[in-house]
Amino acid sequence: MAKMKPVTSSAERPEHGAMPLMEGARRRWNDADAGTDEGVADILVEPWAPRRDRRAAAVVFLVCWAVYLATATYTVAQINDTRAATQSAYALATTGSLALPEAWEGEADWEVVGRDGRSYTNRFPLMPVYAAPFHYVADAFGSGVRPEHPHLINYAPSAVAAATAAALAVTVSFLLFRRLAGRRLAVTATGALAFATGVWTVSADALWPHALTHLFLALGVLAVADGRHARSGLAFGVSLLARPHLAVVPAVMGIWSGINRRSVSAVALVGVTSALGLAAVVLYSRLLFGTWMPIAGYNTYAVDNLAGLSMVDYGRRFLLFLGDPVRGILIYMPVLIVLLPFVGRGWRASPWWVRAAAVSGVVYTIVQLRANAHHGGSQFFGPRLSIELTILAAPLLLRTYQAYHRGRKWAAPAVHVLLIAGVILHSLGATVWKHPFVDLDQSLGRHLTGLCEVDDPPVGCPAAVEQ
């Protein structure tokens, strides 16, 4: 094993010490890269070892991918949000257009009439465009039958797409954690993120936007930490194709990077390149749905809430976001109970990009809770709308563990026990407790049972009925 190298406060470190972070790339750590709390114990950082760390990243991906594939939802028995994204992906793969088949008119999930008079789902473009190749390959090896009802298509390719994106996203998070910790601790933190949060039970379960936003947010943070501002902005911009209000993330990250590096170009590069994603959503919304607002086929309810929601209602949403028994982040991530009170120590021991990522996650959550209710829907397990905050704040939580909890007799065991509890909880949610409170008659449509009684029904239909 490579020799462990202590990284202490900026006052104690060599001003120009260099550390290879990735193969072929050497980055100099300036004073802003270290914590400034002189009371924090030394944090050991194991130097990047290309062969071992690449192997660890591959193992992380393969393990997560295998587990996610084993527990994903392959049938139509899922919420209308993910079904709508899958229906758009299927249409794009089989017809070359996001417009839905005419036979589905009035039956598709979240169906809206587009500018051209044809039917579409109201989804943002990133999910269907990403999943369409998976459906194209599946269709090439399928029977060629075109179901007359959207609930009878093959939903499995989208499940594979979601599991793959989630596994890739977790692997990028491992690379972020590896910048802050040794290989073993980084792998442990990655396992906690992968199996003790909604990344498993939501992102990897079906075609939600969260696996893709996780992937591109993590890539954006990784790039901006390396000073690659154009690449960072492009990655952030792609995430806007799934959730446009994530625009606050590159705004915070770009401004913070510019201040830290005393560089106007850093702000401009992140801002301009990420704005390409927002411009693409505006263009998509205009061409398909006739609006200049970046809302795709959604109505203006969420936009109206940004200005019109009362502070009382907003405060209620915030409290439920934290402690709702069905969707509260503290309920499903109990480790936060012992980490959040000491996050100040982690803050003082963190590089600037860790702080900026966490703040951008908080700002995004403030916007999200004003725009929409805290629960994010039904028929899935655990919190959904806190996933982006979890991804962006995860490096700060890791630093908090390093700076305060690790090595303390009571704190470290408490973190470990609560993480294990979180893994058990989400393992149940990904398997035996999957899709709680599902009313299949309401969720899957009035005519599903009759449709499934035809000879040789499409894949997934019998399993949906059996549930």
C-alpha positions in Angstrom: 0.0 0.0 0.0 1.2 3.5 -0.8 2.4 5.5 2.2 -0.3 7.5 3.8 0.3 11.3 3.6 -1.2 13.6 6.2 -3.0 16.7 5.0 -3.4 19.3 7.7 -4.4 22.9 7.9 -3.1 25.3 5.4 -0.7 26.8 7.9 1.1 23.4 8.3 1.2 22.2 4.7 3.9 23.0 2.1 2.6 25.8 -0.1 3.2 24.0 -3.4 2.9 20.3 -2.5 1.7 18.3 -5.5 -0.4 15.2 -5.6 -1.5 13.1 -8.6 -5.3 12.9 -8.5 -5.9 10.9 -11.7 -3.8 9.1 -14.2 -2.2 11.5 -16.6 -3.2 14.6 -14.6 -1.4 16.3 -11.8 -3.1 19.0 -9.8 -1.4 21.4 -7.4 -3.2 21.9 -4.1 -3.2 25.5 -3.0 -4.1 26.8 0.4 -7.8 26.8 -0.4 -7.8 23.1 -0.9 -7.1 22.4 2.8 -9.2 22.9 5.8 -8.6 26.0 8.0 -9.6 24.7 11.4 -6.4 24.1 13.3 -8.2 22.2 15.9 -9.1 19.4 13.5 -7.0 16.3 13.7 -4.8 15.4 10.7 -6.9 13.9 7.9 -5.0 11.2 6.0 -5.2 11.2 2.3 -3.8 8.2 0.4 -2.1 9.3 -2.8 -3.9 8.4 -6.0 -2.7 5.0 -7.3 -4.0 4.6 -10.9 -4.1 0.9 -11.1 -5.6 0.2 -7.7 -8.1 3.1 -7.8 -9.2 2.2 -11.3 -9.7 -1.3 -10.2 -11.7 -0.1 -7.1 -13.9 2.1 -9.3 -14.6 -0.9 -11.6 -15.6 -3.0 -8.7 -17.8 -0.2 -7.3 -19.6 0.0 -10.7 -20.0 -3.8 -11.2 -21.3 -4.4 -7.7 -23.8 -1.5 -7.8 -24.9 -2.4 -11.3 -25.5 -6.1 -10.4 -27.5 -5.1 -7.3 -29.5 -2.4 -9.1 -30.3 -4.8 -12.0 -31.5 -7.4 -9.6 -33.9 -5.1 -7.8 -35.1 -2.7 -10.6 -38.8 -2.6 -11.7 -39.1 -4.3 -15.1 -42.9 -4.2 -15.4 -45.6 -1.6 -15.8 -46.3 -1.6 -12.1 -44.7 1.7 -11.4 -45.6 5.3 -10.9 -47.0 7.3 -13.9 -43.9 9.6 -13.9 -41.5 6.8 -14.8 -44.0 5.2 -17.1 -44.4 8.4 -19.0 -40.7 8.7 -19.5 -40.5 5.1 -20.7 -43.4 5.6 -23.1 -41.6 8.6 -24.7 -38.3 6.6 -24.9 -40.2 3.7 -26.6 -41.8 6.1 -29.1 -38.5 7.6 -29.9 -36.8 4.2 -30.4 -39.5 2.7 -32.5 -40.8 5.7 -34.6 -37.9 8.2 -34.4 -40.1 10.8 -32.8 -41.1 11.7 -29.3 -44.7 12.0 -30.5 -46.8 9.1 -29.1 -48.5 6.6 -31.4 -52.0 7.7 -32.4 -53.4 4.4 -31.0 -52.4 5.6 -27.5 -54.3 8.8 -27.6 -56.0 9.4 -24.3 -54.3 6.4 -22.6 -50.7 7.5 -22.1 -49.4 8.8 -18.8 -49.0 12.6 -18.4 -50.2 13.0 -22.0 -50.4 16.5 -23.4 -51.1 17.8 -26.9 -48.1 19.4 -28.5 -47.8 22.4 -30.7 -48.2 20.2 -33.8 -51.5 18.7 -32.5 -49.9 15.3 -31.8 -49.7 13.7 -28.3 -46.6 13.7 -26.2 -45.8 13.1 -22.5 -44.9 16.2 -20.5 -41.4 14.8 -19.6 -38.2 16.7 -20.0 -36.0 15.3 -22.9 -33.0 13.8 -21.1 -34.6 10.6 -19.8 -36.3 9.5 -23.1 -33.3 10.4 -25.2 -31.0 8.5 -22.9 -33.2 5.4 -22.6 -34.2 5.2 -26.3 -31.1 3.2 -27.4 -31.9 0.6 -24.8 -35.4 0.3 -26.2 -34.0 0.3 -29.8 -31.8 -2.7 -29.0 -34.6 -4.6 -27.2 -37.0 -3.9 -30.1 -34.4 -5.2 -32.6 -34.5 -8.6 -30.9 -38.2 -8.5 -30.0 -41.3 -9.7 -31.8 -41.9 -6.5 -33.7 -45.4 -6.2 -32.2 -46.5 -2.7 -31.6 -48.9 -2.7 -28.5 -52.1 -0.8 -28.9 -51.9 0.4 -25.3 -48.9 2.2 -23.7 -49.2 0.0 -20.6 -48.4 -3.1 -22.6 -45.0 -2.0 -24.0 -41.8 -3.5 -22.7 -40.7 -1.5 -19.7 -37.6 -3.5 -19.0 -35.1 -1.6 -21.2 -35.8 1.6 -19.2 -35.2 -0.3 -16.0 -31.8 -1.4 -17.3 -31.0 2.1 -18.4 -31.9 3.5 -14.9 -29.8 0.9 -13.2 -26.8 1.5 -15.5 -27.0 5.3 -15.1 -27.2 5.0 -11.3 -24.2 2.6 -11.1 -22.2 5.0 -13.3 -23.2 8.0 -11.1 -22.2 6.2 -7.9 -18.8 5.4 -9.5 -18.2 9.1 -10.2 -19.1 9.9 -6.6 -16.4 7.4 -5.6 -13.9 9.5 -7.5 -15.1 12.6 -5.6 -14.8 10.8 -2.3 -11.3 9.5 -3.3 -10.1 13.1 -3.5 -11.0 13.5 0.2 -10.2 10.1 1.7 -8.2 6.9 1.3 -9.4 4.1 -0.9 -11.0 2.1 1.9 -13.0 5.0 3.4 -13.9 6.2 -0.1 -15.3 2.8 -1.0 -17.2 2.7 2.3 -18.7 6.2 1.7 -19.7 5.1 -1.8 -21.4 2.0 -0.4 -23.4 4.2 2.0 -24.5 6.5 -0.8 -25.3 3.6 -3.1 -27.3 1.5 -0.7 -28.4 3.6 2.3 -30.2 6.4 0.3 -32.8 6.8 -2.4 -30.2 6.2 -5.0 -31.0 2.6 -4.7 -34.8 2.6 -4.2 -35.6 5.5 -6.5 -32.8 6.4 -9.0 -31.9 2.8 -9.9 -35.4 1.4 -9.8 -37.1 3.0 -12.9 -36.6 5.8 -15.4 -36.6 8.7 -12.9 -34.5 11.8 -13.7 -32.4 11.4 -10.6 -29.8 8.8 -11.8 -28.9 11.1 -14.7 -28.9 14.3 -12.6 -26.6 12.4 -10.1 -24.3 11.4 -12.9 -23.9 14.8 -14.4 -23.8 16.8 -11.2 -21.0 14.6 -9.9 -19.1 15.0 -13.1 -19.6 18.7 -12.9 -18.3 18.9 -9.4 -15.4 16.7 -10.2 -14.5 18.9 -13.2 -14.7 22.2 -11.4 -12.6 20.8 -8.5 -9.9 20.1 -11.1 -10.3 23.6 -12.6 -11.9 22.4 -15.8 -14.6 25.0 -15.9 -15.9 24.4 -19.4 -16.2 20.7 -18.9 -17.9 21.4 -15.6 -20.4 23.7 -17.1 -21.2 21.3 -19.9 -21.9 18.5 -17.4 -24.1 20.7 -15.3 -25.8 21.8 -18.5 -26.8 18.3 -19.3 -28.4 17.8 -15.9 -30.7 20.8 -16.7 -32.2 18.7 -19.5 -33.8 16.7 -16.8 -34.4 19.3 -14.1 -34.0 22.9 -15.3 -34.1 24.4 -11.8 -30.7 22.7 -11.2 -29.4 25.8 -12.9 -28.8 27.2 -9.4 -26.0 24.6 -9.0 -23.6 25.8 -11.7 -24.5 29.4 -10.7 -23.2 28.8 -7.1 -20.3 26.6 -8.2 -19.1 29.0 -10.9 -19.3 32.1 -8.7 -17.6 30.3 -5.8 -14.8 29.0 -8.1 -14.3 32.5 -9.6 -14.0 34.0 -6.1 -11.7 31.2 -4.9 -9.4 31.5 -8.0 -9.8 35.2 -8.4 -10.8 34.6 -12.0 -13.7 36.1 -13.9 -13.1 33.5 -16.7 -14.0 30.7 -14.3 -17.4 32.3 -13.7 -17.9 32.9 -17.4 -16.9 29.5 -18.5 -19.2 27.6 -16.1 -22.0 30.0 -16.7 -21.9 30.1 -20.5 -21.4 26.4 -21.0 -24.1 25.4 -18.4 -26.5 27.9 -20.0 -26.4 25.8 -23.2 -28.4 23.2 -21.4 -31.0 25.7 -20.2 -31.2 27.1 -23.8 -31.8 23.5 -25.1 -34.7 23.1 -22.7 -36.2 26.4 -23.8 -35.9 25.4 -27.4 -37.4 22.0 -26.7 -40.3 23.5 -24.9 -40.9 26.0 -27.7 -40.7 23.6 -30.6 -42.8 20.8 -29.0 -45.2 22.7 -26.7 -45.2 26.3 -27.9 -43.9 28.0 -24.8 -40.8 29.9 -24.2 -40.7 28.8 -20.5 -38.3 25.9 -19.8 -41.1 23.7 -18.5 -41.5 21.1 -21.4 -45.1 19.9 -21.3 -45.8 20.8 -17.7 -48.3 23.4 -16.6 -47.1 26.6 -14.8 -48.2 25.3 -11.3 -44.6 25.0 -10.1 -43.6 28.3 -11.5 -46.5 30.0 -9.9 -45.6 28.5 -6.6 -42.2 30.1 -6.6 -43.8 33.5 -6.1 -47.2 32.7 -4.7 -46.6 30.1 -2.0 -47.1 31.4 1.5 -44.4 31.2 4.1 -46.6 29.1 6.3 -47.1 26.5 3.6 -43.4 26.7 2.7 -42.4 26.1 6.4 -44.7 23.2 6.5 -43.2 21.7 3.4 -39.7 22.1 4.9 -40.6 20.4 8.2 -42.2 17.5 6.3 -39.2 17.3 4.0 -37.1 16.6 7.1 -39.4 14.5 9.3 -42.4 13.1 7.3 -42.7 9.4 8.2 -43.3 8.5 4.5 -40.8 10.9 2.8 -38.7 12.6 5.5 -35.0 12.6 4.8 -34.1 12.2 8.5 -36.3 9.1 8.6 -34.7 7.3 5.7 -31.1 8.6 6.4 -30.8 8.4 10.2 -27.1 8.8 10.0 -27.7 12.6 9.4 -28.8 12.8 13.1 -25.3 12.3 14.3 -23.5 14.1 11.4 -25.5 17.3 11.0 -24.8 18.7 14.5 -21.0 18.6 13.7 -21.1 19.7 10.1 -19.3 22.9 11.1 -16.1 20.9 11.8 -16.4 19.3 8.4 -17.0 22.7 6.8 -13.8 24.1 8.2 -11.8 21.1 7.1 -13.2 21.1 3.6 -11.8 22.3 0.3 -13.8 25.1 -1.3 -15.5 22.9 -3.9 -16.9 20.7 -1.1 -18.5 23.7 0.5 -19.7 25.1 -2.8 -21.4 21.8 -3.7 -23.2 21.6 -0.4 -24.4 25.2 -0.6 -25.6 24.7 -4.1 -27.6 21.6 -3.0 -29.2 23.6 -0.2 -30.1 26.4 -2.6 -31.6 23.9 -5.1 -33.7 22.3 -2.3 -35.0 25.8 -1.3 -36.2 26.3 -4.9 -37.5 22.7 -5.2 -39.6 23.0 -2.0 -41.1 26.2 -3.1 -42.0 24.8 -6.6 -43.5 21.5 -5.5 -44.7 19.5 -2.5 -42.1 17.7 -0.4 -43.3 14.2 -1.1 -42.6 14.1 -4.9 -45.5 11.7 -5.6 -46.4 8.2 -4.4 -45.8 4.5 -5.3 -42.1 4.5 -4.6 -40.0 3.9 -1.5 -38.3 6.7 0.5 -37.6 10.3 -0.2 -37.1 11.4 -3.8 -36.7 15.1 -3.9 -33.8 15.1 -1.5 -31.6 12.9 -3.8 -29.8 15.9 -5.5 -29.2 17.5 -2.1 -27.8 14.2 -0.8 -25.4 13.9 -3.8 -24.1 17.4 -3.5 -23.8 17.4 0.3 -22.2 13.9 0.4 -18.6 15.1 0.2 -19.2 17.5 3.1 -20.8 14.7 5.2 -17.7 12.6 4.5 -15.4 15.4 5.6 -17.5 15.8 8.7 -17.0 12.2 9.6 -13.3 12.5 9.0 -12.9 15.8 10.9 -14.9 15.0 14.0 -16.5 11.5 14.2 -13.7 9.2 13.2 -11.7 8.0 16.1 -14.1 9.1 18.8 -15.4 6.3 20.9 -19.1 7.0 20.7 -19.3 8.8 17.4 -17.8 6.4 14.9 -19.8 3.4 16.1 -23.0 5.5 16.0 -22.4 6.4 12.4 -21.7 2.8 11.5 -24.8 1.5 13.2 -27.1 4.1 11.6 -25.5 3.5 8.2 -26.2 -0.3 8.6 -29.8 0.5 9.6 -30.1 2.7 6.5 -28.8 -0.1 4.3 -31.3 -2.6 5.8 -34.1 -0.1 5.5 -33.4 0.5 1.8 -32.8 -3.1 1.0 -36.3 -3.8 2.2 -37.6 -0.9 0.2 -35.9 -2.2 -2.9 -37.3 -5.7 -2.5 -40.2 -6.7 -0.2 -41.5 -3.1 0.5 -41.2 -2.0 -3.1 -43.9 0.5 -4.3 -45.8 0.9 -1.1 -49.4 2.2 -1.2 -49.9 1.2 -4.8 -53.5 1.1 -6.0 -53.0 -0.9 -9.1 -56.5 -0.3 -10.5 -55.9 3.5 -10.3 -52.2 3.4 -11.2 -52.3 1.1 -14.2 -55.5 2.1 -15.9 -59.1 0.9 -16.0 -58.6 -1.5 -18.9 -55.3 -3.1 -18.0 -56.7 -6.4 -16.7 -58.7 -6.8 -19.9 -55.7 -5.9 -22.1 -53.6 -8.5 -20.3 -56.1 -11.3 -21.1 -55.3 -11.3 -24.7 -53.3 -14.2 -26.1 -49.5 -13.9 -25.7 -49.6 -10.5 -24.0 -46.5 -8.3 -24.1 -43.7 -8.7 -21.7 -44.3 -7.4 -18.1 -48.1 -7.5 -18.2 -48.6 -10.8 -16.3 -46.3 -9.7 -13.5 -48.1 -6.4 -13.1 -51.4 -8.2 -12.8 -50.1 -10.8 -10.4 -49.1 -8.0 -8.0 
